[in-house]
């Protein structure tokens, strides 16, 4: 768009004449200032937006790398948790195999009694007591009173400890009796596995 009565020559000619009238040093200074202004203009309108975009991409890259590192850490932890869970399951299976089912309790009690007879002990009392319910198992205590020599009692305890199922002996008391024998009272405790009750379904009628 041209302004009426004004031409480009009328604008540029005085400017050129003024620059031409400057000394060499002044012309160099004008060129330097003009170059700086052009560089500033280019930097502000072209370089600076690209710099901001590059900075944003760099931040996004760092965030993605951190997320990737976190994901790798989580994956390694999941593998470790799986291994620990498998080890716990294997250990539980081993412990579970040492706990008899309900059907095996009579034969286990018979094995305990037979161990005493094998060692020459005379049973004066063999009385199973009520079950004591725990988390996933139940204790089955048996009050025992036997008459026999010390080494026979020791052999009986050793046999009980080496049964294939878990049996513990506690509350041992010994008192001398006739013919050098001992009156021994104790409590043998065996255990049985208890199936956990299924969790109630929400919304189900009792």
URCOR-V180807 format. One record per backbone hydrogen bond with DSSP energy under -0.5 kcal/mol. NH is the residue of the N-H (numbers start at 1). CO is the residue of the C=O. E is the energy in kcal/mol with one decimal. If there is no record, write none. Layout:
NH:CO:E, NH:CO:E
//
This chain:
6:3:-1.9, 11:7:-0.8, 11:8:-0.7, 12:8:-3.0, 13:9:-2.6, 15:11:-0.9, 16:12:-2.9, 17:13:-2.8, 18:14:-2.4, 19:15:-2.2, 20:16:-2.8, 21:17:-1.7, 22:18:-0.5, 22:19:-1.1, 27:23:-2.7, 28:24:-2.3, 29:25:-2.2, 30:26:-2.5, 31:27:-2.4, 32:28:-2.7, 33:29:-2.8, 34:30:-2.7, 35:31:-2.8, 36:32:-2.5, 37:33:-2.7, 38:34:-2.6, 39:35:-2.7, 40:36:-2.8, 41:37:-2.7, 42:38:-2.8, 43:39:-2.9, 44:40:-2.6, 45:41:-2.2, 46:42:-2.2, 47:42:-1.6, 48:43:-3.8, 50:46:-1.2, 51:47:-2.5, 52:48:-2.4, 53:49:-2.2, 54:50:-2.6, 55:51:-2.6, 56:52:-2.4, 57:53:-2.3, 58:54:-2.2, 59:55:-2.3, 60:56:-2.3, 61:57:-2.4, 62:58:-2.4, 63:59:-2.4, 64:60:-2.4, 65:61:-2.6, 66:62:-2.2, 67:63:-2.5, 68:64:-2.4, 69:65:-2.5, 70:66:-2.7, 71:67:-2.4, 72:68:-2.4, 73:69:-2.4, 74:70:-2.7, 75:71:-2.5, 76:72:-2.3, 77:73:-2.2, 78:74:-2.6, 79:75:-2.0, 80:76:-2.0, 81:77:-3.1, 82:78:-2.5, 83:79:-2.1, 84:80:-2.6, 85:81:-2.7, 86:82:-2.5, 87:83:-2.5, 88:84:-2.5, 89:85:-2.7, 90:86:-2.6, 91:87:-2.4, 92:88:-2.5, 93:89:-2.4, 94:90:-2.1, 95:91:-2.6, 96:92:-3.3, 97:93:-2.1, 98:94:-0.8, 98:95:-0.7, 99:96:-1.4, 100:98:-0.6, 100:191:-1.0, 104:101:-1.2, 105:101:-0.6, 105:102:-1.0, 108:104:-2.1, 109:105:-2.6, 110:106:-2.1, 111:107:-1.9, 112:108:-2.0, 113:109:-2.4, 114:110:-2.8, 115:111:-2.0, 116:112:-1.4, 117:113:-2.0, 118:114:-2.6, 119:115:-1.0, 120:117:-1.7, 121:116:-2.4, 122:147:-2.5, 123:121:-0.6, 124:122:-0.6, 124:145:-3.0, 125:145:-1.8, 127:143:-2.7, 128:126:-0.5, 129:141:-3.4, 132:139:-2.6, 133:131:-0.6, 134:137:-2.9, 138:192:-2.3, 139:132:-3.0, 140:190:-3.2, 142:188:-2.3, 143:127:-2.5, 144:186:-2.8, 145:125:-2.1, 146:184:-2.7, 147:122:-2.2, 148:182:-1.8, 153:149:-2.2, 154:150:-2.5, 155:151:-2.1, 156:152:-2.1, 157:153:-2.3, 158:154:-2.0, 159:155:-2.3, 160:156:-2.3, 161:157:-2.2, 162:158:-1.2, 163:160:-1.3, 166:98:-2.1, 168:189:-2.6, 170:187:-2.5, 173:185:-2.8, 175:183:-1.7, 177:181:-3.1, 180:177:-0.7, 181:178:-1.6, 182:148:-3.1, 183:175:-3.8, 184:146:-2.7, 184:182:-0.8, 185:173:-2.7, 185:183:-0.5, 186:144:-2.4, 187:170:-2.5, 188:142:-2.3, 189:168:-3.5, 190:140:-2.0, 190:188:-0.5, 191:166:-0.8, 192:138:-2.0, 193:100:-1.4, 194:136:-2.8, 195:193:-0.5, 204:201:-1.9
//
